[in-house]
Amino acid sequence: QVQLVESGGGLVQAGGSLRLSCAASGRTFSAFAVGWFRQVPGKERELVTLIRRSGTNTFYTASVKGRFTISRDNAKNMVFLQMDSLKPEDTAVYYCAADPKDLLSGRYSSPQTYPYWGQGTQVTVSS
């Protein structure tokens, strides 16, 4: 088992920045691929970005490219999401999720690929 806890959400004005953190405990986190998802009421959970166990990133959703950056510190069992130039449409609950199979299924955008989830952190961007 692995437990994930997100932090760093909050209220920010458009154009501002936030840094989300995902702290893991339990199994060896460095062996997991980690994705950041977001969800707004009435919509499906959307993959924002991910990072594989090697530290390479293979995906950013188009709307955040050039503004968001994912990184990980395996020594600290942490994954981060730096969000810059925030827009009101970035408002959502953000979740980190972990896959111990390092996304070998290839279905990296499907929430069902990730068996471990945090509780989510609210990000609200005001215009």
Disulfide bonds with the S-S distance in Angstrom:
Cys22-Cys96 2.10
